[in-house]
Amino acid sequence: MDEDSRIAAVNEIPEDGSFLFTVRDGFDTEEAILVRLSDGVVAFENYCPHWRDIRLDKGSGAPRRGGELVCEKHGATFECDTGHCTYGPCEGAVLEEIEVTTEDGVVYLTDDRYEFEKRGSSGDHDLSSRGRIGFSGQ
């Protein structure tokens, strides 16, 4: 595998969360997450299909409950292996999968749509838990 496409070692991916990384599609960057499964690793774009500006992983790992990823904003739940939404306002939707390959305990980006940019957040948005509407009184 190409070292430029190396994302992380499998043992760096939390068993109860996710691993955040950034990919590039031409000029634009997109965040993605690695999710560790009992039999491998899967990657998804890092957003809730209900509102694309809501991140599943805000920098400290996407929460998991009962073996599913959880959108903290809406309470939507997603199967970790397929990304299929089983509950919430986007029920029936599916997280956009990003192709990765694991070789010798290391995860590599193999999706032709993207180039690996860096580990962690793209930095293109506010990762706080503030609401979408400001109430500054001004």
Secondary structure as the mmCIF struct_conf table of DSSP 4:
data_model
#
loop_
_struct_conf.conf_type_id
_struct_conf.id
_struct_conf.beg_label_comp_id
_struct_conf.beg_label_asym_id
_struct_conf.beg_label_seq_id
_struct_conf.end_label_comp_id
_struct_conf.end_label_asym_id
_struct_conf.end_label_seq_id
HELX_RH_3T_P HELX_RH_3T_P1 GLU A 3 SER A 5
STRN STRN1 ARG A 6 ALA A 9
HELX_RH_3T_P HELX_RH_3T_P2 VAL A 10 GLU A 12
BEND BEND1 ILE A 13 ILE A 13
TURN_TY1_P TURN_TY1_P1 GLU A 15 ASP A 16
BEND BEND2 GLY A 17 GLY A 17
STRN STRN2 PHE A 19 ASP A 25
TURN_TY1_P TURN_TY1_P2 GLY A 26 PHE A 27
STRN STRN3 ASP A 28 LEU A 37
TURN_TY1_P TURN_TY1_P3 SER A 38 ASP A 39
STRN STRN4 GLY A 40 GLU A 45
BEND BEND3 ASN A 46 TYR A 47
BEND BEND4 PRO A 49 HIS A 50
TURN_TY1_P TURN_TY1_P4 ARG A 52 ASP A 53
BEND BEND5 ILE A 54 ILE A 54
BEND BEND6 LEU A 56 LEU A 56
BEND BEND7 LYS A 58 SER A 60
STRN STRN5 ARG A 64 ARG A 65
TURN_TY1_P TURN_TY1_P5 GLY A 66 GLY A 67
STRN STRN6 GLU A 68 VAL A 70
TURN_TY1_P TURN_TY1_P6 GLU A 72 HIS A 74
STRN STRN7 THR A 77 GLU A 79
TURN_TY1_P TURN_TY1_P7 CYS A 80 THR A 82
STRN STRN8 HIS A 84 HIS A 84
STRN STRN9 CYS A 85 TYR A 87
BEND BEND8 GLY A 88 GLY A 88
TURN_TY1_P TURN_TY1_P8 PRO A 89 GLY A 92
STRN STRN10 VAL A 94 VAL A 94
HELX_LH_PP_P HELX_LH_PP_P1 LEU A 95 GLU A 96
STRN STRN11 GLU A 97 ILE A 98
STRN STRN12 VAL A 100 GLU A 103
TURN_TY1_P TURN_TY1_P9 ASP A 104 GLY A 105
STRN STRN13 VAL A 106 LEU A 109
TURN_TY1_P TURN_TY1_P10 ASP A 112 ARG A 113
STRN STRN14 GLU A 115 ARG A 119
BEND BEND9 GLY A 120 GLY A 120
BEND BEND10 GLY A 123 HIS A 125
BEND BEND11 SER A 128 SER A 128
BEND BEND12 ARG A 132 ILE A 133
#
